[in-house]
Amino acid sequence: MDISIRQTQADSSSGGDAAMVMSLTGRFDAHEAPQFRAAVAEAIEEGTIRIAVELTDVEFVDSTALAELVRGMKNCRERGGDLSLVSPSDPVRVILELTKLDAAFSID
């Protein structure tokens, strides 16, 4: 999995909170989860509480990856922010629907 991170300007509706987009590619599984966890933790530590995770080019997610997405969402929400999912690929969308996580996340 590859993670690319892009800082974005926060709009006025977010109250000026820092925001970022993390674009993931490839497989997102137990082997890659620590890298994602570290990237989210670092972003939160630096004050970013609004994270959009772009999943267009992710071909597979496992339960560990889903748990990391939920962990990131929880950590952001505890600080008044959110972790949203952007354009999940068809295989990822199916997993989100089967696990009912599509109802838990904001998905654009």
Summary of the structure (lengths in Angstrom):
residues: 108
radius of gyration: 12.8
end to end distance: 21.3
largest distance: 37.5
contacts: 330
relative contact order: 0.18
helix: 41%
strand: 35%
